[in-house]
Amino acid sequence: MENFISTPEISGDLFEKLPLRQRAPVVRAVPPPELITARVLCRQLRRKVAPRDKQRIAHLICLNLLSMLRRGS
């Protein structure tokens, strides 16, 4: 069995000549305005007590999502 510790060609440093990798910046996708509006309306929907207000907000959410789907990606 060969003794690798005393061998002069083998370096003990594993990361001696590895270049440092540059990290790419994180690009966050901006959601469409309809989706932002739908989120706001969903938050309002949780707080409302009156069923008529909830129906109105749910209808607005559906309209916003439909306009987003019609617009495409």
N, C-alpha and C positions, 0 to 999 in steps of 0.2 A: 504494500500500500504506500502510495506516495504522500509525502508530507507537503501540503499546500501552503502552510504558514511560512515556511522558510524559502519558498520559491520567489525569486526576485521579480518575475514578470507579472505576478498577480498583485493588483492593488487592493487594499482593504476598504477603499472608499467606493461604494456602489454608485454614487451620484457625482462622481468627479467631473466628467466631461459632458453631462447632459445639459442641453440648453434649456433656459427657462421659457416656459410656454406663456405666451400672452393670452389672457382671457378676453374673449370677445364681449363687448358691452351687451347687456341684456336689453332687448328691444321689447317694450310692452305695447301690445296692441290696444289702440284706443277703441272702446266699444262705440257703436253707432249711437246717435242721439236718441233714437227711439228706444233702444235698450236701456239707456240711462233713465229715460222718463218712465219706462215700465218698472224699473227697480224702485224709483221714488214712489210711484203709485202703489206698489206692493207694500212698501213700508207704511204708507198712509192707511192702506186697507186693514192692516193688523190693528191699528189704533181705533178705527171707527166702530161705533156701537150700533148705529142705525142701519137697518138692512137696506134702505133706499140709497144711502151714501155708498154702501159697499157695492151695490149693483152698478152705480154710476162709475165708480173707480174701476171695477172689473171690466166694464164696457170700454173705458178709456185704455186700459191695458191691452185689451184685444185689438182695438183700433191701431194702437202703436205697433204691436207685433205684426199685424197684417201689412201695415205700410212698410215695415222693415223687410218682410218677406217679398213684397212686390218689387222693392228696390233692388234686391239681389245682393250678392256678396261683393 
